[in-house]
Amino acid sequence: MIDLTPQINILAERIHALRDGPSRILVAIAGPPASGKTTLAGELSRRLNAQKCETVVVPQDGFHFDNQVLEARGDLTRKGAPQTFDGAGFVHMVRRLKERVDVAVPIFDRSRDMAIAGARIVPASAEVIIVEGNYLLFDDAPWFNLAPLWTLSVRLEVPMEDLRARLIQRWLGHGFSQTAATRRATNNDLPNAQSVLDKALPAMLTLAADGRLG
């Protein structure tokens, strides 16, 4: 496992340097599935909160369409692809997060494989919002509307073979057989990862698989 401490140090310093501005700080952590976005966002949030900078993490996953909607559209087997999210709703939420007001956000309950609306309140007192997700720097509608909203954007870059191994392990951890886990990763997750790479917008910072910042 990569020691993220040096990267967390650098990102925290960058964020503290932005705290004098009038607007709430929105940090995007983008990258393909299984690239480590959730881990990085969580560790960065813990550091900032420990430094008395109130920080909240908001995952993109709360904007998954319900499985019934996906099934009706023929997209259930492609869950996680761009069209399986309420992208326009997500863009609207990020715009609201720029304001210093309480904002209700959904969360994704993995145990029930469903999003829950209004499950969390981002308080007006939060100085920094870390948003993590696959399509935060994605050059397609409506996602490309997000790029101007980020105060700081970070992209995680992981080789495809590493992503494949991580994704298979993720599904094994959910109780899938080796065959089913490999099929799920190969038929859905890796095509989504390739889409993220093919339509990537520039990030202010990149974080390589070996932990180097670019």
Secondary structure as a PSIPRED ss2 file (coil, helix, strand):
# PSIPRED VFORMAT (PSIPRED V4.0)

   1 M C   1.000  0.000  0.000
   2 I C   1.000  0.000  0.000
   3 D C   1.000  0.000  0.000
   4 L C   1.000  0.000  0.000
   5 T H   0.000  1.000  0.000
   6 P H   0.000  1.000  0.000
   7 Q H   0.000  1.000  0.000
   8 I H   0.000  1.000  0.000
   9 N H   0.000  1.000  0.000
  10 I H   0.000  1.000  0.000
  11 L H   0.000  1.000  0.000
  12 A H   0.000  1.000  0.000
  13 E H   0.000  1.000  0.000
  14 R H   0.000  1.000  0.000
  15 I H   0.000  1.000  0.000
  16 H H   0.000  1.000  0.000
  17 A H   0.000  1.000  0.000
  18 L C   1.000  0.000  0.000
  19 R C   1.000  0.000  0.000
  20 D C   1.000  0.000  0.000
  21 G C   1.000  0.000  0.000
  22 P C   1.000  0.000  0.000
  23 S C   1.000  0.000  0.000
  24 R C   1.000  0.000  0.000
  25 I E   0.000  0.000  1.000
  26 L E   0.000  0.000  1.000
  27 V E   0.000  0.000  1.000
  28 A E   0.000  0.000  1.000
  29 I E   0.000  0.000  1.000
  30 A E   0.000  0.000  1.000
  31 G C   1.000  0.000  0.000
  32 P C   1.000  0.000  0.000
  33 P C   1.000  0.000  0.000
  34 A C   1.000  0.000  0.000
  35 S C   1.000  0.000  0.000
  36 G C   1.000  0.000  0.000
  37 K H   0.000  1.000  0.000
  38 T H   0.000  1.000  0.000
  39 T H   0.000  1.000  0.000
  40 L H   0.000  1.000  0.000
  41 A H   0.000  1.000  0.000
  42 G H   0.000  1.000  0.000
  43 E H   0.000  1.000  0.000
  44 L H   0.000  1.000  0.000
  45 S H   0.000  1.000  0.000
  46 R H   0.000  1.000  0.000
  47 R H   0.000  1.000  0.000
  48 L H   0.000  1.000  0.000
  49 N H   0.000  1.000  0.000
  50 A H   0.000  1.000  0.000
  51 Q C   1.000  0.000  0.000
  52 K C   1.000  0.000  0.000
  53 C C   1.000  0.000  0.000
  54 E C   1.000  0.000  0.000
  55 T E   0.000  0.000  1.000
  56 V E   0.000  0.000  1.000
  57 V E   0.000  0.000  1.000
  58 V E   0.000  0.000  1.000
  59 P E   0.000  0.000  1.000
  60 Q H   0.000  1.000  0.000
  61 D H   0.000  1.000  0.000
  62 G H   0.000  1.000  0.000
  63 F H   0.000  1.000  0.000
  64 H E   0.000  0.000  1.000
  65 F C   1.000  0.000  0.000
  66 D C   1.000  0.000  0.000
  67 N H   0.000  1.000  0.000
  68 Q H   0.000  1.000  0.000
  69 V H   0.000  1.000  0.000
  70 L H   0.000  1.000  0.000
  71 E H   0.000  1.000  0.000
  72 A H   0.000  1.000  0.000
  73 R H   0.000  1.000  0.000
  74 G C   1.000  0.000  0.000
  75 D C   1.000  0.000  0.000
  76 L H   0.000  1.000  0.000
  77 T H   0.000  1.000  0.000
  78 R H   0.000  1.000  0.000
  79 K C   1.000  0.000  0.000
  80 G C   1.000  0.000  0.000
  81 A C   1.000  0.000  0.000
  82 P H   0.000  1.000  0.000
  83 Q H   0.000  1.000  0.000
  84 T H   0.000  1.000  0.000
  85 F E   0.000  0.000  1.000
  86 D C   1.000  0.000  0.000
  87 G H   0.000  1.000  0.000
  88 A H   0.000  1.000  0.000
  89 G H   0.000  1.000  0.000
  90 F H   0.000  1.000  0.000
  91 V H   0.000  1.000  0.000
  92 H H   0.000  1.000  0.000
  93 M H   0.000  1.000  0.000
  94 V H   0.000  1.000  0.000
  95 R H   0.000  1.000  0.000
  96 R H   0.000  1.000  0.000
  97 L H   0.000  1.000  0.000
  98 K C   1.000  0.000  0.000
  99 E C   1.000  0.000  0.000
 100 R C   1.000  0.000  0.000
 101 V C   1.000  0.000  0.000
 102 D C   1.000  0.000  0.000
 103 V E   0.000  0.000  1.000
 104 A E   0.000  0.000  1.000
 105 V E   0.000  0.000  1.000
 106 P E   0.000  0.000  1.000
 107 I E   0.000  0.000  1.000
 108 F E   0.000  0.000  1.000
 109 D E   0.000  0.000  1.000
 110 R C   1.000  0.000  0.000
 111 S C   1.000  0.000  0.000
 112 R C   1.000  0.000  0.000
 113 D C   1.000  0.000  0.000
 114 M E   0.000  0.000  1.000
 115 A E   0.000  0.000  1.000
 116 I E   0.000  0.000  1.000
 117 A E   0.000  0.000  1.000
 118 G E   0.000  0.000  1.000
 119 A E   0.000  0.000  1.000
 120 R E   0.000  0.000  1.000
 121 I E   0.000  0.000  1.000
 122 V E   0.000  0.000  1.000
 123 P C   1.000  0.000  0.000
 124 A C   1.000  0.000  0.000
 125 S C   1.000  0.000  0.000
 126 A C   1.000  0.000  0.000
 127 E C   1.000  0.000  0.000
 128 V E   0.000  0.000  1.000
 129 I E   0.000  0.000  1.000
 130 I E   0.000  0.000  1.000
 131 V E   0.000  0.000  1.000
 132 E E   0.000  0.000  1.000
 133 G E   0.000  0.000  1.000
 134 N C   1.000  0.000  0.000
 135 Y C   1.000  0.000  0.000
 136 L C   1.000  0.000  0.000
 137 L C   1.000  0.000  0.000
 138 F E   0.000  0.000  1.000
 139 D C   1.000  0.000  0.000
 140 D C   1.000  0.000  0.000
 141 A C   1.000  0.000  0.000
 142 P C   1.000  0.000  0.000
 143 W H   0.000  1.000  0.000
 144 F H   0.000  1.000  0.000
 145 N H   0.000  1.000  0.000
 146 L H   0.000  1.000  0.000
 147 A H   0.000  1.000  0.000
 148 P H   0.000  1.000  0.000
 149 L H   0.000  1.000  0.000
 150 W C   1.000  0.000  0.000
 151 T C   1.000  0.000  0.000
 152 L E   0.000  0.000  1.000
 153 S E   0.000  0.000  1.000
 154 V E   0.000  0.000  1.000
 155 R E   0.000  0.000  1.000
 156 L E   0.000  0.000  1.000
 157 E E   0.000  0.000  1.000
 158 V C   1.000  0.000  0.000
 159 P C   1.000  0.000  0.000
 160 M H   0.000  1.000  0.000
 161 E H   0.000  1.000  0.000
 162 D H   0.000  1.000  0.000
 163 L H   0.000  1.000  0.000
 164 R H   0.000  1.000  0.000
 165 A H   0.000  1.000  0.000
 166 R H   0.000  1.000  0.000
 167 L H   0.000  1.000  0.000
 168 I H   0.000  1.000  0.000
 169 Q H   0.000  1.000  0.000
 170 R H   0.000  1.000  0.000
 171 W H   0.000  1.000  0.000
 172 L H   0.000  1.000  0.000
 173 G H   0.000  1.000  0.000
 174 H C   1.000  0.000  0.000
 175 G C   1.000  0.000  0.000
 176 F C   1.000  0.000  0.000
 177 S C   1.000  0.000  0.000
 178 Q H   0.000  1.000  0.000
 179 T H   0.000  1.000  0.000
 180 A H   0.000  1.000  0.000
 181 A H   0.000  1.000  0.000
 182 T H   0.000  1.000  0.000
 183 R H   0.000  1.000  0.000
 184 R H   0.000  1.000  0.000
 185 A H   0.000  1.000  0.000
 186 T H   0.000  1.000  0.000
 187 N H   0.000  1.000  0.000
 188 N H   0.000  1.000  0.000
 189 D H   0.000  1.000  0.000
 190 L H   0.000  1.000  0.000
 191 P H   0.000  1.000  0.000
 192 N H   0.000  1.000  0.000
 193 A H   0.000  1.000  0.000
 194 Q H   0.000  1.000  0.000
 195 S H   0.000  1.000  0.000
 196 V H   0.000  1.000  0.000
 197 L H   0.000  1.000  0.000
 198 D H   0.000  1.000  0.000
 199 K C   1.000  0.000  0.000
 200 A E   0.000  0.000  1.000
 201 L C   1.000  0.000  0.000
 202 P C   1.000  0.000  0.000
 203 A C   1.000  0.000  0.000
 204 M C   1.000  0.000  0.000
 205 L E   0.000  0.000  1.000
 206 T E   0.000  0.000  1.000
 207 L E   0.000  0.000  1.000
 208 A E   0.000  0.000  1.000
 209 A C   1.000  0.000  0.000
 210 D C   1.000  0.000  0.000
 211 G C   1.000  0.000  0.000
 212 R C   1.000  0.000  0.000
 213 L E   0.000  0.000  1.000
 214 G C   1.000  0.000  0.000
